[in-house]
Amino acid sequence: MSIEELKIEIAKKVFETDDENLLSELDMLLNYSKKVVLEELPKHVQEGIKED
């Protein structure tokens, strides 16, 4: 999957969700300038990232 295809897939998922917590955390993640370590994220965020 190319980077453009990945962006499109992520955008689709963002538009389909009504999970305010997920959207808020995604916003924080995208605006965070320091490298994020998966294990430092809340468990529900880790699980959301790991789901395919």
ZATOR-889795 format. One record per residue: residue number from 1; residue in one letter; y negated, z negated, x of N, C-alpha, C in turn. Coordinates in nm, 3 decimals, decimal comma. Each point is the difference from the previous one (the first is absolute). Layout:
! residues N
{NUM "A" {Y Z X} {Y Z X} {Y Z X}} ...
//
This chain:
! residues 52
{1 "M" {0,117 0,000 0,085} {-0,117 0,000 -0,085} {-0,124 0,000 0,090}} {2 "S" {-0,091 0,089 -0,029} {-0,123 0,007 0,079} {-0,095 -0,112 -0,041}} {3 "I" {-0,101 -0,022 0,080} {-0,098 -0,103 -0,028} {-0,073 0,029 -0,131}} {4 "E" {-0,027 0,126 -0,027} {-0,067 0,038 -0,126} {0,089 -0,029 -0,120}} {5 "E" {0,129 0,030 0,011} {0,093 -0,028 -0,108} {0,011 -0,150 -0,025}} {6 "L" {0,002 -0,077 0,109} {0,006 -0,145 -0,011} {-0,124 -0,054 -0,072}} {7 "K" {-0,116 0,051 0,036} {-0,124 -0,043 -0,066} {0,005 0,029 -0,149}} {8 "I" {0,049 0,116 -0,037} {0,010 0,038 -0,141} {0,096 -0,093 -0,074}} {9 "E" {0,114 -0,029 0,060} {0,097 -0,089 -0,062} {-0,057 -0,141 -0,019}} {10 "I" {-0,071 -0,048 0,100} {-0,062 -0,133 -0,010} {-0,107 0,001 -0,109}} {11 "A" {-0,082 0,104 -0,003} {-0,105 0,010 -0,102} {0,059 0,001 -0,140}} {12 "K" {0,111 0,071 -0,019} {0,066 0,004 -0,131} {0,042 -0,141 -0,042}} {13 "K" {0,059 -0,073 0,092} {0,046 -0,135 -0,030} {-0,118 -0,092 -0,033}} {14 "V" {-0,110 0,016 0,071} {-0,118 -0,081 -0,026} {-0,053 0,028 -0,140}} {15 "F" {-0,008 0,126 -0,038} {-0,050 0,036 -0,133} {0,094 -0,045 -0,111}} {16 "E" {0,128 -0,012 0,027} {0,098 -0,037 -0,102} {0,009 -0,150 -0,023}} {17 "T" {-0,047 -0,081 0,094} {0,016 -0,145 -0,013} {-0,118 -0,065 -0,071}} {18 "D" {0,030 -0,105 -0,074} {-0,103 -0,084 -0,062} {0,004 -0,140 0,059}} {19 "D" {0,075 -0,015 0,110} {0,015 -0,130 0,065} {-0,128 -0,031 0,079}} {20 "E" {-0,083 -0,084 -0,060} {-0,130 -0,031 0,061} {0,014 -0,068 0,136}} {21 "N" {0,101 -0,086 0,014} {0,022 -0,068 0,128} {0,038 0,100 0,109}} {22 "L" {0,088 0,092 -0,034} {0,042 0,101 0,096} {-0,119 0,086 0,043}} {23 "L" {-0,080 0,042 -0,097} {-0,117 0,084 0,031} {-0,101 -0,075 0,085}} {24 "S" {-0,019 -0,127 -0,029} {-0,093 -0,082 0,077} {0,048 -0,014 0,144}} {25 "E" {0,130 -0,027 0,016} {0,054 -0,016 0,134} {0,003 0,132 0,076}} {26 "L" {0,025 0,108 -0,069} {-0,006 0,131 0,063} {-0,141 0,030 0,049}} {27 "D" {-0,098 -0,034 -0,083} {-0,140 0,018 0,038} {-0,033 -0,081 0,126}} {28 "M" {0,045 -0,125 0,003} {-0,024 -0,083 0,118} {0,069 0,058 0,122}} {29 "L" {0,122 0,045 -0,017} {0,076 0,058 0,110} {-0,070 0,123 0,057}} {30 "L" {-0,048 0,087 -0,088} {-0,065 0,123 0,043} {-0,136 -0,026 0,065}} {31 "N" {-0,062 -0,112 -0,034} {-0,131 -0,031 0,056} {0,007 -0,097 0,118}} {32 "Y" {0,119 -0,041 0,035} {0,020 -0,096 0,108} {0,002 0,074 0,132}} {33 "S" {-0,084 -0,041 0,094} {-0,011 0,074 0,127} {0,104 -0,042 0,103}} {34 "K" {0,053 -0,120 -0,011} {0,101 -0,049 0,095} {0,137 0,051 -0,041}} {35 "K" {0,087 0,026 0,098} {0,136 0,044 -0,030} {0,072 -0,106 -0,082}} {36 "V" {0,066 0,045 -0,106} {0,071 -0,091 -0,089} {0,147 -0,002 0,035}} {37 "V" {0,055 -0,118 0,011} {0,143 -0,017 0,027} {0,067 -0,027 -0,134}} {38 "L" {0,101 0,079 -0,032} {0,068 -0,007 -0,129} {0,037 -0,144 -0,036}} {39 "E" {0,052 -0,075 0,094} {0,046 -0,135 -0,027} {-0,115 -0,095 -0,036}} {40 "E" {-0,123 0,037 0,031} {-0,115 -0,084 -0,032} {-0,051 0,023 -0,142}} {41 "L" {0,047 0,106 -0,065} {-0,042 0,030 -0,136} {0,077 -0,088 -0,098}} {42 "P" {-0,057 -0,024 -0,120} {0,074 -0,076 -0,101} {0,134 0,068 -0,032}} {43 "K" {0,098 -0,081 -0,038} {0,135 0,052 -0,025} {0,001 0,114 -0,101}} {44 "H" {-0,076 -0,013 -0,110} {0,003 0,106 -0,102} {-0,059 0,129 0,053}} {45 "V" {-0,093 -0,008 0,095} {-0,056 0,120 0,060} {0,103 0,062 0,094}} {46 "Q" {0,068 -0,084 0,078} {0,105 0,048 0,089} {0,107 0,074 -0,080}} {47 "E" {0,040 -0,058 -0,112} {0,104 0,059 -0,084} {-0,048 0,133 -0,058}} {48 "G" {-0,127 0,008 -0,040} {-0,056 0,124 -0,053} {-0,003 0,109 0,103}} {49 "I" {-0,029 -0,036 0,124} {-0,005 0,097 0,109} {0,141 0,049 0,032}} {50 "K" {0,096 -0,091 -0,004} {0,138 0,035 0,036} {0,071 0,081 -0,107}} {51 "E" {-0,048 -0,011 -0,127} {0,064 0,077 -0,109} {-0,026 0,147 0,023}} {52 "D" {0,094 0,082 -0,034} {-0,014 0,144 0,020} {-0,022 0,072 -0,127}} 
//
